[in-house]
Amino acid sequence: MEIAALAGLVLVVGILVLLALGVPVSVAVGTASAAAAITALGFENGLLTSAQQMFRGINNFSLLAIPFFVLAGVIMNNGGIALRLINFAKVLVGRAPGSLAQTNVAANALFGAVSGSAVASVAAVGSTMGPLQAKEGYPKDFAAATNIASAPSGMIIPPSNLMIVYSLVSSTSIAALFVAGYVPGILWAAVCMVIVHLYARKRPALRVTETMSVAARLKVAADAVPALLLIVVVIGGILAGVFTPTEASCIAVVYALVLSFAHRAITVRDLAGILLEASRTTSIVMFLVGVSAVMSWVMSFAQIPQLVTDALLSVSTNPYVLIVLIVALLLVIGCFMDPTPAVLIFAPIFLPVVTEFGMDPIHFGIFMVLALSIGTITPPVGPVLFVGARVSGMSIESVMRRMLPFFVALVILLLVVAMTPALSLWLPGVLGLA
């Protein structure tokens, strides 16, 4: 067996065996990649190359945006932002059928976009909206399913750490990816609202009858404006060329701190815990990026991306058939793997395939993030699913039954986005980014 093929076999088998044994993804990828590099180059050269590739993988200025966006999100999670955005979502939804559930969807989209974390969103919004919906007669399993299904919309609406990771492995513009996420992210929330509407229109008891005065609406909107301005400052500054995404992440931290102190939601004593929480999340992501760089080197050495490209193209040369096949693979991958390592591992594999038949890398990045976001609400891994169920006090089984309509609708949305490049590329094109 050729040395390149043997190295590739060690990599693939090593990762699968270690994952089957319950080893964390980052450790499994790093160990298998180092073993494959040693197989290819010998012990000393293999270890040296692994260390060099890890350093090269994290030695990227754009990656500094991730720890700062993570820190900004943690500050906002502790800074009293969620309740203001929930109240503003009530104003936006009005008296629509199932308005409290609709508010849940809108609040998740807003808070997820501001904090950049679907897990934080499902916990913060769910802990507030769950009791309110139970009080108004909403079935607890339906309320939990609505909260869980709508939370990942914030992973697609920028700023998104997952898109930063994808830009690193695909060499695409972060600004273009951010802008491209708006339409699909809003469509995700809209799809969830349609499901809620269809459920609630046959249940008149779920319609809100009380009204809010114009003055009260204006006050609620005014309270939410400072939090919403964060998105305007970050994305607007990037698009206007005032600062880079990395500089924008630093501004987001300062802005979130000022806002949280102004709301008197955090104190100086809370900062140590906030920094520790952000450091834990950042260390996991950065270690994944480093070991994935070693894995990418091994895959390139073993020509794995080319082998996958040839295998998929041997099935069909029809772009639509290949898109459906890749979408199906991404949905399965998302069921068993968190989005960040999935992007780091599979984007370099699938990207040569889609570019072979002319797909724009920005478009592929958006529907890849969309597919993996669905994985966050799908067992057996599904972090958003498990956190949302725990917050609601419901079992996974009871929540999953209510989530089936959401799953069907979101998979249809994924296929539409994958088959319609304009949904991802129109806005970047208008702004001259694509």
C-alpha positions in Angstrom: 0.0 0.0 0.0 1.3 3.5 -0.9 2.4 5.6 2.0 -0.2 8.3 1.2 -3.0 5.8 1.1 -1.8 4.3 4.4 -1.7 7.7 6.0 -5.3 8.4 4.8 -6.5 5.1 6.2 -4.9 5.7 9.6 -6.6 9.1 9.7 -10.1 7.9 8.8 -10.0 4.7 10.8 -8.4 6.4 13.8 -11.0 9.2 14.0 -13.9 6.7 13.6 -12.5 4.3 16.3 -11.8 7.1 18.8 -15.2 8.7 18.3 -16.8 5.2 18.8 -14.9 4.9 22.1 -16.4 8.2 23.3 -13.2 10.3 22.9 -13.9 14.0 22.5 -14.0 15.2 18.8 -11.0 17.5 19.1 -8.8 14.9 20.8 -9.9 12.2 18.3 -9.1 14.4 15.3 -5.8 15.5 16.8 -4.6 12.1 17.8 -5.6 10.4 14.5 -4.0 13.3 12.5 -0.7 13.1 14.4 -0.7 9.3 14.0 -1.3 9.7 10.2 1.5 12.3 9.9 3.9 10.0 11.7 2.9 7.2 9.4 3.7 9.4 6.4 6.8 11.0 7.6 8.3 9.0 10.5 8.1 9.8 14.2 10.2 13.0 14.5 9.2 14.6 11.2 5.6 13.6 11.8 5.4 15.2 15.2 7.3 18.3 14.0 4.9 18.7 11.0 1.9 18.3 13.3 3.2 21.0 15.6 3.9 23.3 12.7 0.5 22.8 11.1 -1.3 23.4 14.5 0.6 26.7 14.8 -0.1 27.6 11.2 -3.8 26.8 11.7 -4.3 29.2 14.6 -1.8 31.8 13.4 -4.5 33.8 11.6 -5.5 37.4 12.4 -9.2 36.8 11.5 -9.5 34.0 14.1 -9.1 36.7 16.8 -12.7 37.6 16.1 -13.9 34.4 17.6 -12.8 34.9 21.2 -14.0 38.5 21.2 -17.4 37.6 19.7 -17.7 34.7 22.2 -16.9 37.1 25.1 -19.4 39.7 23.8 -22.1 37.0 23.7 -21.3 35.8 27.2 -21.5 39.4 28.5 -24.9 39.9 26.8 -26.2 36.6 28.2 -25.5 38.0 31.7 -26.3 41.6 30.9 -30.1 41.7 30.9 -30.4 41.9 27.1 -32.8 38.9 26.6 -35.9 40.4 28.4 -35.7 43.7 26.4 -35.5 41.8 23.1 -38.4 39.5 24.2 -40.5 42.6 24.9 -39.6 44.1 21.6 -40.5 40.9 19.9 -44.0 41.1 21.4 -44.4 44.5 19.9 -43.3 43.2 16.5 -45.7 40.2 16.6 -48.7 42.0 17.9 -51.9 39.9 18.2 -51.2 37.2 15.6 -52.5 33.7 16.3 -50.2 32.1 18.8 -48.6 35.4 19.5 -46.6 34.3 22.5 -45.1 31.4 20.5 -44.5 33.9 17.6 -42.8 36.2 20.1 -40.5 33.2 21.1 -39.5 32.8 17.5 -38.8 36.5 16.9 -36.9 36.8 20.2 -34.7 33.9 19.4 -33.8 35.4 16.0 -33.0 38.8 17.6 -31.1 37.4 20.7 -29.3 34.8 18.6 -28.2 37.4 16.2 -27.0 39.7 19.0 -25.3 37.0 21.1 -24.2 34.7 18.3 -25.1 31.6 20.3 -28.1 29.3 19.7 -27.5 27.5 23.0 -27.5 30.8 24.9 -30.6 31.9 23.0 -32.6 28.7 23.7 -31.7 28.9 27.4 -32.2 32.7 27.9 -35.4 33.1 25.8 -36.9 29.7 26.8 -36.5 30.3 30.5 -38.5 33.5 30.1 -41.1 32.5 27.5 -41.8 29.0 28.7 -43.6 30.0 32.0 -45.5 32.8 30.1 -46.7 30.4 27.5 -47.7 27.7 30.1 -49.7 30.4 32.0 -51.6 31.3 28.8 -52.5 27.6 28.1 -49.9 26.7 25.5 -49.0 23.0 25.7 -45.5 22.7 27.3 -44.2 20.4 24.6 -45.3 22.7 21.8 -43.8 25.7 23.6 -40.5 23.8 24.0 -40.5 22.6 20.4 -41.0 26.2 19.1 -38.2 27.5 21.3 -35.8 24.8 20.2 -36.6 24.9 16.5 -36.3 28.7 16.2 -33.1 29.1 18.3 -30.6 28.2 15.5 -31.7 31.1 13.3 -29.3 33.2 15.3 -26.4 31.0 14.1 -27.1 32.1 10.5 -28.0 35.7 11.0 -24.6 37.5 11.6 -22.4 37.9 13.3 -21.7 34.1 13.3 -18.6 32.4 14.6 -19.4 29.4 12.4 -19.1 31.6 9.3 -15.7 32.9 10.6 -14.5 29.3 10.8 -15.8 28.5 7.3 -14.1 31.6 5.9 -10.8 30.3 7.3 -11.0 26.9 5.6 -12.5 28.2 2.4 -10.6 31.5 2.0 -13.9 33.4 1.4 -14.7 36.9 2.6 -16.1 37.1 6.2 -18.1 40.2 5.3 -19.7 38.5 2.3 -20.6 35.4 4.4 -22.1 37.6 7.1 -24.3 39.5 4.6 -25.2 36.3 2.8 -26.6 34.9 6.0 -29.4 37.5 6.4 -32.0 36.1 4.0 -31.6 32.4 4.9 -31.6 33.3 8.6 -34.7 35.4 8.4 -36.4 32.7 6.3 -35.6 30.2 9.1 -37.5 32.3 11.6 -40.3 32.9 9.0 -40.7 29.2 8.5 -41.0 28.6 12.2 -43.6 31.4 12.4 -45.7 29.7 9.7 -45.7 26.4 11.6 -46.8 28.3 14.7 -49.5 30.1 12.8 -50.9 26.9 11.3 -51.0 25.3 14.8 -52.6 28.3 16.5 -55.2 29.4 14.0 -57.4 26.4 15.0 -57.0 27.2 18.7 -58.7 30.5 19.4 -57.7 30.3 23.1 -54.0 30.9 22.0 -54.9 34.4 20.6 -53.9 37.4 22.7 -56.8 39.7 23.3 -55.2 42.5 25.4 -53.6 45.4 23.5 -50.6 47.6 24.2 -50.9 51.4 24.0 -48.8 53.3 21.5 -46.8 54.9 24.3 -46.0 51.5 25.8 -44.9 50.1 22.4 -42.6 53.1 21.9 -41.1 52.6 25.3 -40.4 48.9 24.7 -38.9 49.7 21.3 -36.7 52.4 22.8 -35.4 50.0 25.5 -34.5 47.4 22.8 -32.8 49.9 20.5 -29.4 49.9 22.3 -29.1 46.1 22.0 -30.2 46.1 18.3 -27.7 48.9 17.5 -24.9 46.4 18.3 -25.8 44.6 15.0 -25.9 47.8 13.1 -22.5 49.0 14.5 -20.8 45.6 13.9 -22.1 44.7 10.5 -22.4 48.3 9.3 -18.8 49.1 10.3 -17.5 46.0 8.5 -19.5 46.8 5.3 -18.5 50.4 5.3 -14.8 49.4 5.7 -14.5 51.3 8.9 -13.0 48.3 10.7 -12.3 44.6 10.0 -14.3 41.8 11.5 -11.7 41.3 14.2 -11.8 44.9 15.1 -15.6 44.7 15.0 -15.5 41.9 17.6 -13.5 44.1 20.0 -16.0 46.9 19.6 -18.8 44.4 20.3 -17.1 43.5 23.6 -16.8 47.2 24.7 -20.4 47.9 23.5 -21.8 44.9 25.4 -19.9 45.9 28.6 -21.1 49.5 28.5 -24.7 48.4 27.8 -24.6 45.7 30.6 -23.2 48.1 33.2 -25.7 50.8 32.1 -28.5 48.2 32.7 -26.9 47.4 36.1 -27.2 43.8 35.2 -23.5 42.9 35.9 -20.9 44.3 38.3 -17.1 44.3 38.3 -17.2 41.2 40.4 -19.0 39.3 37.7 -16.3 39.9 35.1 -14.0 37.1 36.4 -16.7 34.5 35.9 -17.6 35.9 32.5 -14.0 35.8 31.3 -13.6 32.3 32.5 -16.8 31.1 30.7 -15.7 32.8 27.5 -12.1 31.4 27.8 -13.5 27.8 28.1 -15.5 28.2 25.0 -12.7 29.8 23.1 -10.1 27.3 24.1 -12.3 24.4 22.7 -12.8 26.2 19.4 -9.2 27.2 18.9 -7.9 23.7 19.8 -10.3 22.3 17.2 -9.0 24.8 14.6 -5.4 23.8 15.4 -5.9 20.0 15.2 -8.0 20.4 12.1 -5.1 22.1 10.3 -3.1 18.9 10.9 -5.9 16.8 9.6 -6.2 19.1 6.5 -2.5 18.6 5.8 -2.9 14.8 6.0 -6.0 14.8 3.8 -4.2 16.8 1.2 -1.2 14.5 1.4 -3.5 11.5 1.0 -5.5 13.2 -1.7 -8.7 12.5 0.2 -10.7 15.5 -1.2 -9.9 14.4 -4.7 -11.0 10.9 -4.0 -14.3 12.1 -2.6 -14.8 14.4 -5.6 -14.2 11.6 -8.0 -16.5 9.3 -6.0 -19.4 11.8 -5.9 -19.0 12.7 -9.6 -19.0 9.1 -10.5 -22.5 8.9 -9.0 -23.8 11.7 -11.2 -22.6 14.8 -12.9 -26.0 16.5 -12.5 -25.5 19.4 -10.1 -28.9 19.1 -8.5 -28.4 15.4 -7.8 -25.0 16.2 -6.2 -26.5 19.0 -4.1 -29.2 16.7 -2.8 -26.6 14.1 -2.0 -24.3 16.6 -0.2 -27.3 18.0 1.7 -28.3 14.5 2.9 -24.7 13.8 4.0 -24.5 17.1 5.9 -27.8 16.4 7.7 -26.5 13.0 8.8 -23.1 14.5 9.9 -24.9 17.2 11.8 -26.8 14.6 13.8 -23.5 13.2 15.2 -21.1 16.2 15.3 -21.1 19.7 16.5 -21.1 22.4 13.7 -17.6 23.8 14.3 -15.6 20.5 13.9 -18.0 19.5 11.1 -17.1 22.6 9.2 -13.4 22.2 9.8 -13.4 18.6 8.7 -15.9 18.4 5.8 -15.7 21.9 4.2 -12.3 21.1 2.7 -13.7 17.7 1.5 -16.9 19.0 -0.1 -15.7 22.3 -1.4 -13.7 20.9 -4.3 -16.8 18.9 -5.3 -19.2 21.9 -5.5 -16.6 24.2 -7.1 -16.1 21.5 -9.8 -19.6 22.2 -11.1 -19.4 26.0 -10.6 -21.1 26.6 -7.2 -20.0 29.8 -5.4 -18.1 29.0 -2.2 -20.2 31.7 -0.4 -23.4 29.9 -1.4 -22.0 26.5 -0.3 -21.0 28.0 3.0 -24.4 29.3 3.7 -26.3 26.1 3.0 -23.6 24.1 4.9 -24.1 26.3 8.0 -27.9 25.9 7.5 -27.7 22.1 7.3 -25.4 21.8 10.3 -27.6 24.2 12.3 -30.5 21.7 11.8 -28.1 19.2 13.3 -28.0 21.2 16.6 -31.7 20.4 17.1 -31.5 16.8 16.1 -30.6 13.8 18.3 -28.3 12.1 19.3 -26.0 15.1 19.8 -28.2 18.2 19.3 -26.9 20.6 22.0 -29.8 23.1 21.3 -32.3 20.3 21.6 -31.0 19.0 24.9 -30.6 22.4 26.5 -34.1 23.5 25.3 -35.7 20.3 26.7 -33.9 20.8 30.0 -35.0 24.4 30.3 -38.6 23.4 29.6 -38.6 20.4 31.9 -39.7 18.1 29.1 -38.4 14.8 28.0 -36.6 14.6 24.6 -39.2 12.1 23.3 -42.2 14.4 24.0 -40.5 17.4 22.5 -39.4 15.5 19.4 -43.0 14.6 18.5 -44.0 18.2 18.4 -40.8 19.1 16.4 -41.6 16.9 13.4 -43.5 19.7 11.5 -40.6 22.1 12.1 -38.1 19.5 10.9 -40.0 18.9 7.6 -40.3 22.6 7.0 -36.7 23.4 7.8 -35.4 20.6 5.5 -37.5 21.9 2.7 -36.1 25.4 3.4 -32.6 23.9 3.3 -33.2 22.3 -0.1 -34.7 25.6 -1.5 -31.6 27.6 -0.3 -29.2 24.9 -1.7 -31.0 24.9 -5.1 -31.4 28.7 -5.3 -28.1 30.5 -5.1 -29.8 33.9 -5.4 -31.1 33.6 -1.8 -27.5 33.6 -0.5 -25.8 35.7 -3.2 -28.3 38.4 -4.0 -27.5 40.7 -1.0 -23.7 40.3 -1.2 -24.0 41.1 -4.9 -26.1 44.2 -4.3 -23.4 45.4 -1.8 -20.6 44.5 -4.2 -19.2 41.7 -2.0 -19.8 38.8 -4.3 
